[in-house]
């Protein structure tokens, strides 16, 4: 089992959330399934650093060929950093969705909100249900 | 499972771009309410997946990469067209009388489609429609549908939690000179065309619509049903927003 994956949580909107230790700081990106179903990504719109965000709100967008898909907030909190590299190289989300293609970092308002997200197994089961 | 899915066709006729967009947003909201088991405000019966077909007054629209067009808005408005910033994919395009516009507001989960496959399905619908006129449409790396090096149809969509908005436009007998003022979809050095121009006769929307709808059924494996009552209901509301 991929150790990296097992530490992550997931959403039904195909985002992953990785916690830094047991801190309220998390990194958010989209899953490999998401980048594959989107196709070649040409533009990424991200939230502003410092913005207060609410769980399930649309806070950004990813444009693949001719199609825009919303990015949703996995949990409530404050955006602390965005991946500015994606402005000039959005295709990194395709090539490295779980690492270099991360979208933004945030400080959770409530760390326990992570518990409501899907585990890796639950996410995989969810993907099977979509097929 | 072909044929087990049903899509309601909503023919809005001639309607402003902004009003048609508002209708799409209302339908999206209806999908969401449906997911939460709330009653839709549009009608007692939630319409489910809908395919809007319509025709617009002259309008230039841009996608989310709209900053590339900050200089163009006033120049294009001076031509007598509206200019709208949208949340769809793709770059600048034009809609106007004589062009068939289709906006599927559907739940992609019902079709087990990812976005990329959805876009290629829309391309197939347009190619099939061209085929029915004896024209060989094709796709290129530049998406949209082409007759040789001439673009006949454009695609630009958005997707919010599996529900699609925006869609396709197919040039039937529209005035193509509107495209001279922009670089359609940001693709330089290529022309645009229409069914009428390719066939050397007037091809109307009325002639094209049934062929487009048939192609849509074939590609998406669905049945289509018109809902006059829903169309009336929505057009009444659209009056307030256009």
Contacts between the chains, C-beta under 8 A, distances in Angstrom:
chain1	res1	chain2	res2	distance
A	13	B	161	6.7
A	36	B	114	7.3
A	36	B	116	8.0
A	37	B	114	2.7
A	37	B	115	5.9
A	37	B	116	6.1
A	37	B	117	7.4
A	38	B	114	7.0
A	38	B	115	5.2
A	38	B	116	6.1
A	39	B	114	7.9
A	39	B	115	6.8
A	39	B	116	3.3
A	39	B	119	7.4
A	43	B	64	6.7
A	43	B	65	5.4
A	45	B	64	6.1
A	58	B	160	6.9
A	61	B	64	5.8
A	61	B	87	7.1
A	63	B	63	7.1
A	63	B	64	6.0
A	63	B	65	7.0
A	63	B	89	4.9
A	64	B	89	7.0
A	64	B	115	6.2
A	64	B	116	6.4
A	65	B	89	7.3
A	65	B	116	7.1
A	65	B	119	6.4
A	65	B	143	5.5
A	66	B	89	4.5
A	66	B	90	4.8
A	66	B	119	5.3
A	66	B	143	4.8
A	66	B	144	7.8
A	66	B	155	4.8
A	66	B	156	5.7
A	66	B	157	6.5
A	67	B	88	8.0
A	67	B	89	4.4
A	67	B	115	4.6
A	67	B	116	7.6
A	67	B	118	7.2
A	67	B	119	5.4
A	67	B	156	7.9
A	67	B	157	4.8
A	67	B	158	7.0
A	67	B	159	6.3
A	68	B	63	6.9
A	68	B	64	5.5
A	68	B	87	6.0
A	68	B	88	5.8
A	68	B	89	4.4
A	68	B	157	7.2
A	68	B	158	4.3
A	68	B	159	7.0
A	69	B	115	5.9
A	69	B	158	7.4
A	69	B	159	4.8
A	69	B	160	7.9
A	70	B	158	7.7
A	70	B	159	7.3
A	70	B	160	5.0
A	70	B	161	7.3
A	72	B	161	7.7
A	130	B	109	6.9
A	130	B	112	6.9
A	131	B	112	6.7
